[in-house]
């Protein structure tokens, strides 16, 4: 999944969807320095997209 913040200059955040509820979207990202990290983003601030 990818999450695009409602700002034309922001890159999409791509990772594995962990959870979604009316207030937030949680996406797991992989980082070579720290490993797996889950970020929590507001649903009102952007859009969730399926990556194919």
C-alpha positions in Angstrom: 0.0 0.0 0.0 1.0 3.6 -0.4 -0.2 6.6 1.5 -0.1 10.0 -0.3 -0.3 13.1 1.9 -2.6 15.8 0.6 0.4 17.9 -0.4 1.7 18.0 -4.0 5.3 18.1 -2.9 5.2 15.1 -0.5 6.4 11.7 -1.8 4.1 8.7 -1.2 4.9 6.5 1.8 4.9 2.9 0.6 4.8 -0.2 2.9 2.6 -3.0 4.3 -0.8 -1.9 5.6 -1.0 -3.0 9.3 -4.2 -1.4 10.4 -6.8 1.1 9.3 -9.6 2.7 11.3 -11.7 5.9 10.9 -8.9 8.1 12.5 -5.7 6.6 11.2 -3.8 4.3 8.8 -0.8 2.3 10.1 1.9 1.3 7.6 4.9 -0.9 8.3 8.1 0.4 6.6 11.4 -1.4 6.3 14.6 0.6 7.0 18.1 -0.9 6.7 19.3 1.0 9.7 16.6 0.2 12.2 14.5 -2.6 10.7 10.7 -2.6 10.7 9.0 0.6 11.8 5.2 1.2 11.9 4.1 4.7 11.2 0.6 6.0 12.1 -0.9 8.6 9.7 -4.2 10.5 10.0 -6.9 9.4 7.5 -8.0 13.0 7.0 -4.5 14.1 5.8 -4.1 11.9 2.8 -5.2 9.0 0.6 -4.4 5.3 0.7 -3.5 3.6 -2.6 -3.0 -0.1 -3.5 0.4 -0.8 -5.2 0.2 -3.4 -8.0 
